[in-house]
Amino acid sequence: MKLPTVALVGRPNVGKSTLFNKIVGKQISIIEDVPGVTRDRIYQEAVYNNKRFYLIDTGGIDATKMDFNSEIKMQAEIAIKEADIVVFLVDGKEGLTANDRLVRDILRKSEKKVIVAINKMDVKEAKENLYDFYELGFDTYIPISSIHNIGFVELMDTITMNFKEQEETEDTRIKFSIIGRPNVGKSSLMNALLNEERVVVSDIAGTTRDSIDSVLKYHNEEFIMIDTAGMRKKGKVFESIEKYSLFRSLKSIDRSDICLVVINAEEGITEHDKHIAGYAIERGKGLIFVVNKWDTVKDTTINEFEKQMRAEFQFATYAPIVYLSALTKKRIHTLMPEILRVKENIKREIKTNILNDVIQDAYQLNIPPSYKGKRLKIYFVSQTGVNPPKFTFRVNSKGLVHFSYERYLENKIRENFDFTGTPITLQFKNRSEEE
């Protein structure tokens, strides 16, 4: 089921980020050692009263700052276009500004449902300014204070009024997305797999405007293939428009079980390729590298290119690499077997007794050093999740787990069980903690 999307718009410093974090219900956590994890998360899935939706936080629209008619206006329009409902946040303390009126003009054209949230209502001036905002001409106004929790329930009830509660009807078909920078050959790869021209392929970077789902049959099994808009590097533009093509791609990654990261063999590996793989890992997705346009490479062997790939993607050494040409279909047959293999691995479950034998052997082989007279002890380990596989360790003190020892344990699990193509999560709990 497609989740509804809500966009927060408004000029700078009206409190969008505070409201964003409040609705999402947590300060967005950042995993530090994976490339490409943005500090300014633009969108997040949120839940209110069992109703799930996507929330987009846009950059502040400031008509006084730059050529308003180009990038910023476009950025706002794209966010609004993505949204089913727009929350237009204004600053009650400062009152109505010319900038607010410019935002209103953009929203009027969009013909989307708009809720005006008048923020900072805990301040005396805001109460005096309240009715000025009615001149914006929208139907719904809700006075709020993001910081002091005023009006929050009314705002959320109004936003989600017509959203449906999510019924868990699970589509068990494996979904994979084709992700990568623009012009690396994602649409051509999709066509080659489908063996039909479902997507219009052209040479202009970024011509795939939105993600498209297709059903692919292989060995009597159905897969859902998600083609995404190209992920592009953030430009020098203030709050780049690229965030929103990125937003679409992130949404596609979220919906996938496995991500195929397409690399252009002609151009070689770029920093941005690493960021894209980083997004997929951060989301816990299965990962396969697809080196496309391999037929154009004349002076490098697969072995040599593989060394480069492993050196550049050290954080994803478990991901298989496939070399092919989507255009000529050369070696295209090597891809689906890898997808089948990763499909098995993201759902792989390990028997508890076998897992404990492996971990106890690993522990005896490499006993962790003591720290301030204390040494890490592992009492028991069990698998507590799949897709991606998750392992929970019961220990004497999780504070004694050094990241290098955690990596050692992960490597031992990978040596003993086939987790090619899937990240795995290790969680440590003190034995004294409640189950």
C-alpha positions as CSV (number, residue, x, y, z in Angstrom):
1,M,0.0,0.0,0.0
2,K,1.3,3.4,-0.9
3,L,1.8,5.6,2.1
4,P,0.5,9.2,2.1
5,T,3.1,12.0,2.1
6,V,3.1,15.2,4.2
7,A,5.4,18.1,3.4
8,L,6.4,20.8,5.9
9,V,7.0,24.1,4.1
10,G,7.6,27.7,5.2
11,R,10.2,30.4,5.3
12,P,13.4,29.8,7.3
13,N,13.5,29.7,11.2
14,V,9.8,29.1,11.7
15,G,10.4,25.8,13.5
16,K,10.1,23.2,10.8
17,S,12.9,21.0,12.1
18,T,11.6,21.0,15.6
19,L,8.1,20.0,14.4
20,F,9.7,17.4,12.1
21,N,11.5,15.8,15.0
22,K,8.4,15.9,17.1
23,I,6.2,14.2,14.6
24,V,8.8,11.6,13.8
25,G,9.2,11.1,17.5
26,K,12.9,11.0,17.7
27,Q,16.0,13.0,16.9
28,I,17.1,11.2,13.8
29,S,20.0,9.0,14.7
30,I,23.1,8.9,12.6
31,I,25.3,5.9,12.0
32,E,28.8,7.4,11.8
33,D,31.0,5.0,9.9
34,V,28.9,4.4,6.8
35,P,29.5,6.9,4.0
36,G,26.6,9.0,2.7
37,V,24.5,9.2,5.9
38,T,23.2,12.7,5.7
39,R,22.9,14.8,8.8
40,D,20.0,16.7,7.4
41,R,17.6,13.8,6.9
42,I,15.0,15.1,4.6
43,Y,12.3,12.6,5.1
44,Q,11.2,9.9,7.5
45,E,8.4,7.5,7.9
46,A,6.2,8.5,10.8
47,V,3.3,6.9,12.6
48,Y,0.4,8.6,14.4
49,N,-2.5,6.5,15.9
50,N,-1.5,3.5,13.7
51,K,-1.6,5.7,10.6
52,R,1.7,5.6,8.8
53,F,2.9,8.3,6.4
54,Y,6.0,9.9,5.0
55,L,7.1,13.3,6.3
56,I,9.2,15.6,4.1
57,D,11.1,18.6,5.7
58,T,11.8,21.2,3.0
59,G,14.5,23.9,3.2
60,G,13.3,27.3,4.3
61,I,11.9,29.2,1.3
62,D,13.5,32.7,1.5
63,A,12.7,34.9,-1.5
64,T,15.1,37.6,-0.2
65,K,18.1,35.4,-0.5
66,M,18.8,34.4,-4.1
67,D,17.2,34.2,-7.5
68,F,13.9,33.1,-6.1
69,N,12.5,32.2,-9.5
70,S,14.9,29.3,-10.0
71,E,16.2,26.6,-7.6
72,I,14.4,27.4,-4.4
73,K,11.0,27.8,-6.0
74,M,11.6,24.6,-7.9
75,Q,12.6,22.8,-4.7
76,A,9.5,23.9,-2.9
77,E,7.3,22.9,-5.9
78,I,8.8,19.4,-6.1
79,A,8.2,18.8,-2.4
80,I,4.7,20.1,-2.7
81,K,4.1,17.9,-5.8
82,E,5.3,14.8,-3.9
83,A,2.9,15.6,-1.0
84,D,-0.7,14.7,-0.4
85,I,-1.0,17.3,2.4
86,V,1.1,20.4,3.0
87,V,1.6,21.9,6.4
88,F,2.4,25.5,5.9
89,L,4.3,26.6,9.1
90,V,4.3,30.3,10.0
91,D,5.8,32.2,12.9
92,G,3.1,33.7,15.2
93,K,5.6,35.7,17.1
94,E,6.8,37.6,14.0
95,G,3.4,37.8,12.4
96,L,2.7,37.6,8.7
97,T,5.6,38.5,6.4
98,A,6.0,39.2,2.6
99,N,7.9,35.9,2.5
100,D,4.9,34.0,3.9
101,R,2.8,35.5,1.1
102,L,5.3,34.2,-1.5
103,V,5.0,30.7,-0.1
104,R,1.2,31.1,-0.2
105,D,1.4,31.9,-3.9
106,I,3.3,28.7,-4.6
107,L,0.8,26.7,-2.5
108,R,-2.2,28.2,-4.2
109,K,-1.0,27.1,-7.6
110,S,-0.5,23.5,-6.4
111,E,-4.2,23.1,-5.4
112,K,-3.1,20.7,-2.6
113,K,-4.8,20.5,0.8
114,V,-3.0,23.0,3.0
115,I,-3.0,23.2,6.8
116,V,-1.6,26.5,8.2
117,A,0.2,25.8,11.5
118,I,0.8,29.0,13.4
119,N,3.8,28.3,15.6
120,K,5.1,29.9,18.8
121,M,1.7,30.4,20.3
122,D,3.2,30.2,23.8
123,V,4.2,33.9,23.3
124,K,2.0,36.9,23.9
125,E,2.7,38.6,20.6
126,A,1.6,35.4,18.7
127,K,-1.9,35.7,20.3
128,E,-2.1,39.3,19.1
129,N,-0.9,38.4,15.5
130,L,-3.1,35.2,15.2
131,Y,-5.9,36.6,13.0
132,D,-3.6,38.4,10.6
133,F,-2.8,34.9,9.1
134,Y,-6.4,34.4,8.0
135,E,-5.6,36.8,5.1
136,L,-3.6,34.0,3.5
137,G,-6.9,32.6,2.4
138,F,-6.7,28.9,3.3
139,D,-9.4,26.9,5.0
140,T,-7.6,25.4,8.0
141,Y,-5.6,27.2,10.7
142,I,-4.2,25.5,13.8
143,P,-2.3,27.5,16.5
144,I,0.6,25.4,17.9
145,S,3.8,25.5,19.9
146,S,6.2,22.8,18.8
147,I,8.3,23.3,21.9
148,H,5.5,23.5,24.4
149,N,3.2,20.9,22.9
150,I,0.3,23.3,22.3
151,G,-2.1,22.2,19.6
152,F,0.0,19.2,18.6
153,V,-2.8,16.6,18.9
154,E,-5.2,18.8,17.0
155,L,-2.6,19.3,14.2
156,M,-1.9,15.6,13.9
157,D,-5.6,14.6,14.0
158,T,-6.2,17.1,11.2
159,I,-3.2,15.9,9.1
160,T,-4.2,12.2,9.4
161,M,-7.9,12.6,9.3
162,N,-8.4,10.8,6.0
163,F,-5.4,8.5,6.3
164,K,-6.2,4.8,6.6
165,E,-4.9,2.7,9.4
166,Q,-2.3,0.3,7.9
167,E,-3.5,-3.2,7.6
168,E,-0.6,-5.6,7.5
169,T,-1.3,-7.3,4.2
170,E,2.2,-8.5,3.4
171,D,3.3,-8.9,-0.2
172,T,5.7,-11.7,0.3
173,R,7.4,-11.2,-3.2
174,I,11.0,-10.0,-2.9
175,K,11.4,-6.4,-4.0
176,F,14.6,-5.2,-5.4
177,S,15.5,-1.6,-6.5
178,I,18.0,-0.5,-9.1
179,I,19.8,2.5,-7.6
180,G,22.8,4.7,-8.6
181,R,23.8,8.0,-10.0
182,P,22.1,9.4,-13.1
183,N,23.2,7.9,-16.4
184,V,24.8,4.8,-15.1
185,G,22.3,2.6,-17.1
186,K,19.6,1.9,-14.5
187,S,16.7,2.0,-17.0
188,S,18.7,0.0,-19.6
189,L,19.3,-2.7,-16.9
190,M,15.6,-2.8,-16.1
191,N,14.7,-3.2,-19.8
192,A,17.3,-5.9,-20.2
193,L,15.8,-7.8,-17.2
194,L,12.3,-7.3,-18.4
195,N,13.2,-7.9,-22.0
196,E,10.9,-5.2,-23.0
197,E,10.9,-1.4,-23.4
198,R,8.8,-0.6,-20.4
199,V,10.9,2.5,-19.5
200,V,11.7,5.1,-22.0
201,V,15.5,5.1,-22.2
202,S,17.2,8.2,-23.4
203,D,20.7,9.6,-23.1
204,I,19.8,12.6,-21.0
205,A,20.9,12.2,-17.4
206,G,18.0,12.1,-15.0
207,T,15.2,11.4,-17.5
208,T,13.5,8.8,-15.2
209,R,11.2,11.1,-13.4
210,D,9.7,8.8,-10.8
211,S,10.1,5.2,-9.6
212,I,8.2,2.6,-11.6
213,D,7.4,-0.9,-10.3
214,S,7.5,-3.9,-12.6
215,V,6.8,-7.6,-12.0
216,L,9.6,-9.9,-13.1
217,K,9.2,-13.7,-13.4
218,Y,12.3,-15.8,-12.9
219,H,12.3,-19.6,-12.3
220,N,8.5,-19.5,-11.7
221,E,9.0,-16.9,-9.0
222,E,7.7,-13.4,-9.1
223,F,9.9,-10.4,-8.0
224,I,8.9,-6.7,-7.8
225,M,11.5,-4.5,-9.5
226,I,11.6,-0.9,-8.5
227,D,13.4,1.5,-10.9
228,T,14.3,4.8,-9.2
229,A,15.1,8.3,-10.3
230,G,18.8,8.8,-10.4
231,M,20.5,9.8,-7.2
232,R,22.5,12.9,-7.8
233,K,25.2,14.6,-5.8
234,K,24.1,17.6,-3.9
235,G,24.9,20.7,-6.0
236,K,26.2,24.0,-4.8
237,V,22.6,25.2,-4.6
238,F,21.3,26.3,-1.2
239,E,19.0,23.3,-0.3
240,S,19.5,21.6,-3.6
241,I,16.6,20.4,-5.7
242,E,18.4,17.1,-5.9
243,K,17.2,16.4,-2.4
244,Y,13.9,15.5,-3.9
245,S,15.1,13.2,-6.6
246,L,17.1,11.7,-3.7
247,F,13.9,11.6,-1.6
248,R,12.3,9.5,-4.3
249,S,15.3,7.2,-4.4
250,L,15.3,6.8,-0.6
251,K,11.6,6.0,-0.6
252,S,12.4,3.2,-3.2
253,I,15.3,1.9,-1.1
254,D,12.9,1.8,1.9
255,R,10.4,-0.3,0.0
256,S,13.1,-2.8,-1.2
257,D,14.5,-5.9,0.3
258,I,17.6,-5.8,-2.0
259,C,19.3,-2.9,-3.7
260,L,21.3,-3.2,-6.9
261,V,23.9,-0.4,-6.9
262,V,24.8,0.3,-10.5
263,I,28.3,1.5,-11.2
264,N,29.4,2.9,-14.6
265,A,32.5,0.9,-15.6
266,E,33.5,3.6,-18.1
267,E,33.6,6.3,-15.4
268,G,34.9,4.1,-12.6
269,I,33.9,4.4,-8.9
270,T,33.0,7.8,-7.5
271,E,32.5,9.1,-4.0
272,H,28.8,9.4,-4.7
273,D,28.6,5.7,-5.5
274,K,29.8,5.0,-2.0
275,H,27.2,7.3,-0.5
276,I,24.4,5.5,-2.4
277,A,25.6,2.1,-1.1
278,G,25.8,3.7,2.3
279,Y,22.1,4.7,2.2
280,A,21.1,1.1,1.4
281,I,23.3,-0.3,4.2
282,E,22.0,2.2,6.7
283,R,18.5,1.0,5.8
284,G,19.5,-2.7,6.4
285,K,19.0,-3.8,2.8
286,G,20.6,-6.6,0.8
287,L,23.2,-5.3,-1.5
288,I,24.6,-6.3,-4.9
289,F,27.0,-4.2,-7.0
290,V,26.3,-4.2,-10.7
291,V,29.2,-2.9,-12.8
292,N,27.5,-1.8,-16.0
293,K,28.9,-1.0,-19.5
294,W,31.6,-3.6,-18.9
295,D,31.8,-4.1,-22.7
296,T,33.4,-0.7,-23.0
297,V,36.3,-1.5,-20.7
298,K,39.3,-2.7,-22.7
299,D,42.4,-2.5,-20.6
300,T,41.2,-3.8,-17.2
301,T,40.4,-7.4,-16.2
302,I,37.6,-8.3,-13.8
303,N,40.2,-9.3,-11.2
304,E,41.8,-5.8,-11.4
305,F,38.5,-4.0,-11.2
306,E,37.4,-6.3,-8.3
307,K,40.5,-5.2,-6.3
308,Q,39.5,-1.5,-6.9
309,M,35.9,-2.2,-5.9
310,R,36.9,-4.0,-2.7
311,A,39.3,-1.2,-1.8
312,E,36.7,1.5,-2.4
313,F,33.8,-0.3,-0.7
314,Q,35.6,-1.6,2.4
315,F,32.4,-1.2,4.4
316,A,30.5,-3.7,2.2
317,T,33.0,-6.5,1.5
318,Y,30.1,-9.0,1.8
319,A,28.3,-7.6,-1.3
320,P,28.7,-9.7,-4.5
321,I,29.8,-7.9,-7.7
322,V,28.3,-8.6,-11.1
323,Y,29.9,-7.4,-14.4
324,L,27.6,-6.9,-17.4
325,S,26.4,-4.7,-20.2
326,A,22.7,-3.8,-20.0
327,L,22.7,-2.5,-23.5
328,T,24.3,-5.5,-25.3
329,K,22.9,-7.9,-22.7
330,K,26.3,-9.4,-22.3
331,R,26.7,-11.4,-19.0
332,I,23.2,-10.3,-18.1
333,H,22.4,-13.9,-17.1
334,T,24.8,-13.6,-14.2
335,L,22.6,-11.2,-12.3
336,M,19.4,-13.1,-11.3
337,P,21.3,-16.0,-9.7
338,E,23.0,-13.5,-7.4
339,I,19.6,-11.9,-6.6
340,L,18.3,-15.4,-5.7
341,R,21.3,-16.1,-3.5
342,V,20.9,-12.8,-1.6
343,K,17.2,-13.4,-1.3
344,E,18.0,-16.6,0.6
345,N,20.6,-14.9,2.8
346,I,18.6,-11.9,4.0
347,K,16.1,-14.4,5.4
348,R,18.5,-17.0,6.6
349,E,17.9,-18.3,10.1
350,I,20.6,-20.0,12.2
351,K,19.8,-22.6,14.8
352,T,20.6,-21.3,18.3
353,N,22.8,-24.3,19.4
354,I,24.9,-24.1,16.3
355,L,25.2,-20.3,16.6
356,N,26.3,-20.6,20.2
357,D,29.0,-23.2,19.3
358,V,30.4,-20.9,16.7
359,I,30.5,-17.9,19.0
360,Q,32.0,-19.8,22.0
361,D,34.7,-21.2,19.7
362,A,35.4,-17.6,18.5
363,Y,35.5,-16.3,22.1
364,Q,38.0,-19.0,23.2
365,L,40.1,-18.4,20.1
366,N,40.4,-14.7,20.8
367,I,39.5,-13.8,24.4
368,P,38.8,-10.1,24.6
369,P,41.4,-8.1,26.6
370,S,40.4,-6.9,30.1
371,Y,39.5,-3.2,30.7
372,K,39.9,-1.7,34.2
373,G,40.0,-5.2,35.6
374,K,36.9,-6.4,33.8
375,R,36.6,-8.7,30.8
376,L,33.7,-9.1,28.4
377,K,31.9,-12.4,28.9
378,I,29.3,-13.8,26.4
379,Y,26.7,-16.0,28.0
380,F,24.3,-16.7,25.2
381,V,23.5,-15.6,21.6
382,S,20.3,-16.0,19.6
383,Q,19.1,-14.8,16.2
384,T,16.3,-12.2,16.9
385,G,15.5,-11.0,13.3
386,V,15.7,-11.5,9.6
387,N,15.8,-9.1,6.6
388,P,18.5,-8.1,7.7
389,P,19.6,-10.9,10.1
390,K,20.0,-9.7,13.6
391,F,21.8,-11.4,16.5
392,T,21.4,-10.6,20.2
393,F,24.2,-11.3,22.6
394,R,23.7,-11.7,26.3
395,V,26.8,-10.4,28.0
396,N,28.1,-9.3,31.5
397,S,28.5,-5.7,30.4
398,K,27.8,-4.3,27.0
399,G,30.1,-1.3,27.8
400,L,33.0,-3.8,27.4
401,V,32.2,-4.5,23.7
402,H,34.9,-2.8,21.7
403,F,33.9,-2.1,18.0
404,S,36.9,-4.1,16.8
405,Y,35.7,-7.1,18.8
406,E,32.2,-6.6,17.4
407,R,33.7,-6.7,13.9
408,Y,35.6,-9.8,14.8
409,L,32.4,-11.6,15.9
410,E,30.6,-10.5,12.7
411,N,33.4,-11.9,10.6
412,K,33.2,-15.2,12.5
413,I,29.5,-15.4,11.8
414,R,30.1,-14.7,8.2
415,E,32.9,-17.3,7.9
416,N,30.5,-20.0,9.2
417,F,27.3,-19.1,7.5
418,D,26.5,-17.7,4.1
419,F,25.4,-14.1,4.5
420,T,26.7,-12.9,1.2
421,G,24.9,-9.7,0.1
422,T,23.2,-8.9,3.4
423,P,24.3,-6.6,6.3
424,I,23.9,-8.3,9.7
425,T,23.2,-6.5,13.0
426,L,24.8,-7.4,16.3
427,Q,23.0,-6.2,19.5
428,F,24.5,-6.6,23.0
429,K,22.3,-6.7,26.1
430,N,23.4,-7.1,29.7
431,R,22.2,-10.3,31.2
432,S,20.5,-8.3,34.0
433,E,18.3,-6.5,31.4
434,E,14.8,-7.7,31.2
435,E,13.9,-9.7,28.1
